[in-house]
Amino acid sequence: MTLFRLSKSKYSKDLSGKGAELSGGRWNSKGTPLIYTCESRALCTTEIAVHTPLGIIPSDYELITLSFPGNTKICELTVNSLPDDWKSFPHSHSTQINGDNFVSENKFLILKVPSVVVQGEYNFLINPNHKDIKLVQIVSIEPFDFDERLFIK
């Protein structure tokens, strides 16, 4: 299985989940490490775009391609299993509880969750504390330039 991640270049080799641990996110509270990845380059781009103010074009980003063994077991949260406010903006604490429990239970390396940004697409959250994190391979890291039309008013 192949997944993608966009990050600032200085963090492109970092699979610690420290950034999400420091700031929290839709699927984790502050203090819980998590690595956010996507099933496609396009979804990665869209995820960055929705978190960037209009008029600011993200720079110094790299696209990280990650590979996982084919037999990696994945926990999946379906739309029907999520609380009613799972897509709220700003995000609710209810979704953070799901991700925090995923990390603390430490049963799976990957949690598949529906994307809020692109209906029908999925984000894949990686537990950096799981024993199988050592099986995650960085296949490639390449500079990534955003199309400025996504960010102009």
Secondary structure, DSSP 4 states (H G I P E B T S, - for coil): -EEEEEEEGGGTT--S-HHHHHH-BTTB-TT---EEEESSHHHHHHHHHHTS-TT----SEEEEEEE--TT--EEE--GGGS-TTTT-SSPPHHHHHHHHHHHHH---SEEEEE-SSSTT-EEEEE-TTSGGGGG-EEEEEEEE---GGGT--
